[in-house]
Amino acid sequence: MIELIIAVALFIDPAVTAATTPAKGQVNAASFRERSEEPVLQGVAVTLECTARVTGRVEACKVLEETHPGMGFGQAALTLMQDVEVEPPRTDIRFARTIVFTP
């Protein structure tokens, strides 16, 4: 008889059933935490080709390659390179730079 009472109590107790068997379409808190700690995107990188002018200004950048195209990282990398200055070269040179975005 005691076994029956314990079984019914476990079956009726919402804390026990919610923690062990989430409803369809729902996630229990532990598995949500495990998934939410994973980075959404890993290894997001953009390679740019730019010109370093004899004045030291970096201009005319274009995206050569993106690991996640269409997500805005190419434009973000171009924006980061605006107003960048380098040690002035003897002549204008083209160079490539890879920018890695980390979460």
Buried (B, 14 or more C-beta within 10 A) or exposed (E): EEEEEEEEEEEEEEEEEEEEEBEEEEEEEEEEEEEEEEEEEEEBBBBBBBBBBEEEEBEEBEBEEBBBEEEEBBEEBBEBBEEBEBEEBEEEEEEEBEBEBEE
